[in-house]
C-alpha cells in the first residue's frame, strides 16, 4: 500500500531540502574562502609569526593546511548532505 502525500507537502519538503542544502553549501564556501584567501593571502603575515614543523605557519597553511582542510571539507559535505537527504526523505541507497 502506497502512502498518499499531497503535492503541497512535496513542495514544502522540496523547499525545506533546498534551503538546508543551500545553507550547507554556503557554509562550506565560507570555510573554503576563509581558508584559501584569508589564511593563504590576507593573514599570511600574521600567521608567519608562528611556525609548524619548522615552517612558517602562513606558508605551511597556504601549501599544506589548505589541502587538508579542503579534503576534510569534502568528507564533511558528503556526511552532512546524506543526513539532510535522510531527514527530508530523499535518501539514495
N, C-alpha and C positions, 0 to 999 in steps of 0.2 A: 504494500500500500504506500503510495506516494504522498508525502506531506504537501499540502497546498500552501503556497506562500504568495501573498498579494504582491502585485508589481510595485506598489508603493513601498513595501518592505524591502524588496530587492533594490530599489533605488536608494533607500536610506542606508542599507548595508553597503552598497557600492560607494556611496558618498562618504560614509564613515571610513571605509577601507582606503579610499583615495586620500582622504585627509590624513590618516595615520601614515600612509606611505610617503606623502609629501613632507610630513613632519620629520620622518626618519631621514629622508634624502637631504632635507635642509640641514639637519644636524650633522650628518656625515660630511656634507660640503663645507660646513663651517669649520669642522675639525680639520679637514683637508686644507682649507685656506690658511688657518692659523699655523698649522704645522709647516706647510710648504712655503708660504710667503712670509708669515710672521716670524717664525723661528729661523728660517733659512735665509731671509733677506733683511727684514726690518730690525729684528732684535739680535742680529748676529754679533754686534759689538758688545752688547751687554752679556750675552751668553759666553763670549770668548774669555771672560774674566775667570771662568771655571774650566776645569779640564776633566776628561773622562777617558780613561785608558791611555793617558799620555798625549791626547789630542785636545785641542781647544774645543769646548762644548759646541760653540756655534758651527765650527767646521764639521765636527762629528755629526751633529744633528742634521746639517744640510746634506751630508753624504750618506750616512747610515741610519740615523734615527728616524728620518722621514720615511725611509723604505720600510722599516719595522712597523712604524705607525700605520702606513698605508695597508700593509698586509693584515695587521690586526683589525683595521677598519673594514676590510673586505669580509673577514670572518664574522665580525660584529653585525654587519649589514645582513648577511645571509641568515644568521641566527635570529635577529630581530624581525626580519621580514617573514621568516617562517612562522614566528609567533603571531605576527599581525594577520597573516593568512589564516592560521588556525583559529584565531579569535573571531574572525569575520566569516568563517565557514567557507573559505575558498582555498583550502589547503590542497596541494597537489601531492599525490602519493607516489 
